[in-house]
């Protein structure tokens, strides 16, 4: 009977370790080739570790929640073949485990020694926030000087610190004779990093204002937006994914139906509700983009409430929310978009109109930008920027070959919180939006 070492496989250049989330097989279970033995989690992806042989699991070296390094042996599988090196393999594994334990003990001993040394050489904080060197503290201890008495000694050092001479002079005056020399205090030779004082917040560099400059006070909304944006950047790990979509079908379809729609519904059919419909469908396909993060807890939202960034006359932005956007048809979406946009510009939005958003869309193309890197609207985890629609030459794939033609294309810029949304999900979501836009039915009735 041979024994095979099941090791943690390499999972990418940047992945050096993984955490065991569950064992799918127990000791004594039969395992087939390529059958999953355990599940692991890394900072990039969750996956399974399959077996490279047929056999029986006879030993496990790690438990659930243990962290394993790439290449480490995590279990032993007994196979039917002969293996002359079986004993040597097991002995090696045992020796490695023993060496690891010895290294852990040594590391713990060194850590304890360093901690003790740091405690010995670290300055002592008094009740009055005064600092004393270890030498001064030891003199006070040997001479029976209490902390309260030590705090009364006038220091001649920097920041009024008590020096060796200060405490010796104090003892001489107190006892009426010269104090006995104090033996040198030996401390372990270690390189310790003393805790730094908390640095004050950097003071903004004052702006030089000349007599011709105009001073403009920020509006209350502007101050709130500024605070919200800075807080978002400090909270979320922003990452962006970009993709280009061909919206020629949508461009031509809208030109064909917009006049009839205006006459029938009394509403202007813009591109925004069309894009919102695609985003709502993509969020339904990828519900883990429709979440928020509270501490270490993920809140998966039941409703899809799309925030729609709208610019105001004073240059500020506000984000009214389209509630249950995935349940609206295109007519209903258009009416919602136009109503919220009009009331936003007229400063007639109600508090409920800007609350409860689960994902946000901003149209940077309105001002001619082809793409952007928007800041996430907390506590959401994603925001999509719609770039300007441009008429560009592009490759057209047909059954008869590829051709160059004039197409209407736009960039979609997706910013997302990398704490909970990895690159795969972030990219798949924006790709889904692109697919919905490019699959537009040119004969769709509205």
N, C-alpha and C positions, 0 to 999 in steps of 0.2 A: 504494500500500500504506500502511495506517495502522498506528500503533503504540499499544497500549493499556497503561497503567501498572497493574500488578497490585499493590494495596496491602493492607496488613494491616488487616482490617476491625475495627470496634469490637465487643468481646465482652462488654460489660457496663460499668456505671459504675465499678466498682472495679478493672477490669483495664486497665492502661496499657501492658503489654508482653507479649510471648510469646517462647518459645524455639523455634526451628525444629528439629524432631526428625528429619524426613526429607523429601527432595524426591521426589515421585511422578512428576515429569516432568523430563526433561533438555533442555538446549538443542537445538533442532531437532525436538523431539517435537510432534506435532499435538495440539491441545487442543480439546475440544468445550465448548459452553456448559454451565455448571454441573458440569463435570468437576473432580474434586479435583486440585489442582496440587501441594500440599505439606501436610504434617502439622505442627501446632504444639502446644505444651504451655504452659499457664498455671498459676498457683497454684490455679485453680479446676477446670479441666477440660482434657482433651485433645480436639482437634478438627481438622478439615480446612479448608483454604482453597480454595473452588471458583473457577473462572474465570467471569467475567461475559460473556465473548465467545468466539466460535470463532476459532481462529488457530493460530499456531506460536510456541512459546516461543523467543525469540532471545537473551535475556539474563537472568542471575540476579545480584542484587546482594549476596546473603547466602549463607552456607554453613550446613551442619548445625551445631547448637549455638550459632549466633549469636543474640543477643537483639535483637528488632526492636520498635520502638515502634509503637503503634497509629497508622495513617495513613501510615506510611512505605512507599515503593515498594520492593517486594521482587523485582520482575521485570518484563520487557517482553514483551508478546505481540503479534506481528505479525498484523494482520487484513487482509481483502481490500479494505476501503473506503479512500477517499481521506481524507487528513487534512492540511489546510493548515498545521497547527501541529505537524507531526511533528518538524521540526528544532528548533523552539522547545522542545517537550516534552523531547526528548533532551538539549538544551543545558541546560535547567533542571535535569534530573535529574543531569547531570554536574556542574553548578555546585554543586548541593546536596551531592553526594558530596565535591567538593573543599572546600567550606566546612566540612563535618563533619570532614574530615581536619585542616584548619587549626585548628579549634576543639580537636580532640584534642591537637594539638601544643602549642597555647597552654596548655591545661589541664595538660599534663604539665610544661611549663616552670614554670608557677605553683606546682605541687605540689613540684617540685624546689627552687624558690626558698624556699618556706615551710619545707621540711624543713631546708634549709641554715641558714635564719635561726633556726629552733627549736634546731638543734644549737649555734648560736653563743651563744644566750642561755640555754640550759638549764643548770641547776646541774650541777657535776661531782661525781661520787661517788668518794670516796677508798677506799683499801683498808680503812679503818677505819669505813666508812659515814658519813664526815663530808662535808658539802656545802660547796662553794666557789663564790663568785660568779664570773662571767666576768672581772671586773676583777682579782680576786685571782689567778685562774689565769693571766691574761696577764702580770701582774707577775712571778709565779714563773717563767714561761717566759722572759721577757726577761732575768731575773737568773740564770737557770741553776739554779733550785732544783728538785730532783727531787721526785717524789711522796712518797717516803719522808721526805724532809726537811720537806716541807710539812705532813705529818701530825704532826710533832713540835711545831709552833708552837702556843702556847697562845692560844686565841681569847677575845675579850671580848664577842662578839656573843651573840645569842639562841641557846640550845642550844650554847654554846661555839664558835660559828662564828667563823672567822678574818675580820677586817675589813681594810679597806685600811690603817688605821693600825697594826693588829697586824703585818702583813707588812712595812710600811715600818720600824717600830721594830725588827723582827727583823733586817732588812738593815742598819740603822744600827749595831746592836750587833755584828753579825757582821763588818762591814767597818770599823768604827771611825770612820765618818763618815756624814753624812746621805745617804741614797740619792737618786739623781737623780730628778727628778719624772717620773712616768710619763705618757706621752701618753694622751689620752682615746681609749678604744676605741669606735669607731662600729659600731653594729650595725643591720641593716635594721629599719625600723619595721614590725613585724607584730604581729598579735594572736595570740599563741600560747597554747595551753592546756597548762599544765605538768601532767605526770602526777601525779595525786593519790596520796597514800599510801593503801594499802589500809586501808579502814575496818574496825575490829574488829567482830566480830559483836555485834549489839545485846544488851545485858545485860537479861534479863527483869526487869521491875519486881517487886520483892519483894512478896509478898502479906502484908498485915497480918493477923496471927492473934491473936485474943483468947483469953482463958482458957477460954471456953465452946465454942470450935471444936474439931472432931475432925480429927485428922491421919490420913489413910489413905494408906498406901504403895501405889503402883501395882503390880499383879501383873506378873510377867515377861511373860506373854502380852499384857497391856495395853500394856506398854512396846513390845513388838514390833509390835503392831497400830498404835500411834501413830506409830512410826517409819516403818512401811510406808505409812501413809496420807499422811504429809507428803512422803515420797519420791515417791509416785505423783503428787501434785499438782504437785510441782516438775519431774517428768519429762514428763508428758503434758499436751497442750493440751486440757483438758476442754470438751466441747460437749454439749448435751442436746437431744433431740427428744422430744416428747410426743405421744401419740395415745390416743384413747379407743376401747375395744372393747366391743361388745355381747356379753355372755356368757350371755344368757338361755337359749339352747339347752343350754349346758354345765351351767348351774345346775339346770335341770329334769331333764336326763338323769342327772346324778349322783344327785339325790334318788331317782330311779327305780331305779337299779341298785346303790347303795352297800350296801344290806342284803344282797342276794344275793351281792355280791362278798365281803363280810365273811364270810359263811357258807362260801363255796366256797374262798376263798384264805386266810382267816384274817388278812387285811390290811385296814387302814382306807384307803378310797379318798378321798384329799384332792384339792384342786384342783392342788396342786403338780406331780404327774406329768403331768397334762393340759397344763399350761402348758409344762413341760419338753419334752414331745413336740413342741409347736408351735415352740418355739425351735430345737430340733434340726433340724426340717424347714426352717426359715428359714435356718439356717446352711448347710445343704446347698444351698439356692438361691443364697445369697450367700457363697461361700467366702472372699471378701476381708474378711469380718468375723471369720473364724476364723484370724487371723494373730497374729504378734508382731513387734516391731521391735527389731532389734539394731544400734545405731548407725545407719548409713544403709542397712541391709539388712533386707528384709522376709522373714520366715520364714512360708511358707504351710503351715499344719498339715494333715496328712493325716487325722488322727482328730478327731472332734468329741467333746471331753471337757468336759462341763458342770459348772462349779462351782456349788454350792448353798449359799448363805450360811445358816448355822444359828446361832441364838442359844443361849448357854450360861447355866447357872444363875447364874454370877457376873457376868453382864452383858456378857461378851465375845462375840465372834463367831468362828466358824471356818468354813472353806469346804471341805467334803469334795467329792470329784469323782466324777461319774458317767462312767465310761469308755465310749467308743463309744456315746454316747447315741442316735445316729441309727439304730443297729441293734437297739434294744430296742422290743418292742411295749409296749402300755400296761400289761399285767400285769408284765412285767419292769421297766419304769420305776418302777411303784409299789413293787415289792419293793426296788429299789435306793434309792429316796428314803426309804422308811421305815427300812430297815436303817442307812443312813448317819446319818439324823437321830437314831435311837435310840442308836446307838453314840457319836455326838457328845455327846449329853446325858449319857451315862454315862462320858464320858472314856475310851472304849475304841477310838478311831480309831488306825489304824496309819499310819506315815509315808507309805506308798504311797497311802493314802486321800485325802490332801490335796495330792498332787502331780500335775503334768501337765495341769492345767486349761487349756482354750483359750478359754473364754468363761464368764462368771459371771451367775447370776440371783439376785436377792435379793427376798424377799417382804416389803416394808415394810407391806403391808396387814394383816399379822398383828397389828400393834399399832394399827390404825385409821387409818394414814396413807393418804390418797388418792393421793399421788404423792411422789416424792423425787428427789434428784439424787445418786445413788451415786458413790463414787470408784472409779475403774478398778482392778482387781486386776492389778498388774503381773506379768509382762510382756505381759498381754493388752491388747487395744485397745478392748474394749467391755464394758459391764455393763448388765443390764436390771433395773429395779425394777418389781415388780408391786404396784399399789395395791389398796386395799380394794375389794371388790365391793359396790356400793351399789344399792339399789332406787330408781330415779328415773323421773320422767315423761320420755318421749322421743317423738319423731316416728317413726311406723311407716309405711313406704312400702309400699303394696299396689297391685295392678292396678286397684282401684276408687278409689284416691286416698290421701291422707295422713291418718293418724289419730294422736291422742295416746294413748299407752298406758304401762303400768308395765313397765319393763325393768330387767334387771340389767346394770350397766355398770361398767367399771373403767378406770383410766388406766395406760398403759404408759410408763415413763420410761426413755429410752435415753441413757446417757452413753457417749461414744466419743472416741477420741484423734484430734483434728483434724489431727495431723501426717500421718496416713496414711489417715484416713477422712473424706471430705468430707460435706457436708450431704446430698447426694443419696443416697449409699450408706447413711448412718446413718438417714435417713428411710425409704428403701425397705425396709430390713431390718425395722424395727419395724412398718412397714405390713404386711409379709408375715406377721409373727407375728399381728397383728390379723386378717388375712384367714383364716388357718388356724383361729383361735378362733371366728370368726363363721360359718365354713362347717362347723361341727361337725354330724355326722350324728346326729340325734335318735333314730334307730333302730339305732345302732351296737351291736353285740354285743361282749361282753368275756368 
